[in-house]
Amino acid sequence: RYGAIYLAAAPSARFGLVAGQADRIAAHRRAESQCMGTDGTPCRLALEFQERCGSVAHGVSGRSMVVTDDPSTYLVMLATAASGRSAEEAEREAVADCRLRHRNAQCRVVRTQCGPAAPG
């Protein structure tokens, strides 16, 4: 089973994450389509994985005193993608990569998905 992660360039929060697809090309098409949305946001392949979980983390900077899930309270500075044998491992790797790339950003997982063969 295949998975793919596509990311839009910051400050866009757009991404596409697909896991557990039987067809490799279909995984890429679905992930890219999710990322692009209806407005055609430019996206790039960040990661391809097989029989694993995928995770996306955003490094954000607050626009106000408190950063919440409301996009008006933060600015996406970067996005990172990772895979792992479990959801927890994929999330840990995505956040670690985010922190490595931008020390001042608040890094948080925005989505994790596992295919049917990978433990959750």
Helices and strands as residue ranges (DSSP letters): E 2-8, E 15-21, H 24-36, E 43-50, E 53-62, G 71-73, E 74-84, H 87-101, E 106-114
